[in-house]
Amino acid sequence: MKSRKVASYGLFIALAFIFSYVEHLIPMPFALPGMKLGLANLVIIIAIYGIGLKEAFVLSMVRILLVGFTFRDPSTLLFSFAGGILSWVLMAVFKKSKLFSMVGVSIIGGIAHNVGQIIVAILYVKNTSLIYYLPLLMISGVVSGTLIGILGGLVIKRIKKYLI
């Protein structure tokens, strides 16, 4: 790997990690379990459009692993990986299809992340009643996905020439 590429990976991972930390500090008084802003996903959507799908997947998995062991209970890694993998898969499919803008792909990612976590939660606690959280989490995914997609588009316009 070229040193520029290694440095870029390090920068993206550090930014995603810092955004996760900042998000961890922001109180969400009316949030349901699993509901969050998704600030670190800004880095992932920028990576998807700026450096590539495979690279974004690696960044996402490394971020989930680092954040899981640093800020959360390691048992929550299963939920995060499920949401992160489903989110990445659907964002990759819809980005390649070119049917949606960056905002649309980001919204799909936000919703998919919540769906993945709910599926794991239902399997983990063996209680299908958790499905009732899904509509609220989907609304949260649409809102955060929209904001992250808009911000991602603005950032990509400004940094495109500097990306790997």
Protein Blocks (a to p, Z undefined) as FASTA:
>chain_A
ZZklmmmmmmmmmmmmmmmmmmmmpccfkbcehiaehlmmmmmmmmmmmnojklmmmmmm
mmmmmmmmmmmcfklmmmmmmmmmmmmmmmmmmmmnomacfklmmmmmmmmmmmmmmmmm
mmmnopaklmmmmmmmmmmmmmmmmmmmmmmmmmmmmmmmmpZZ
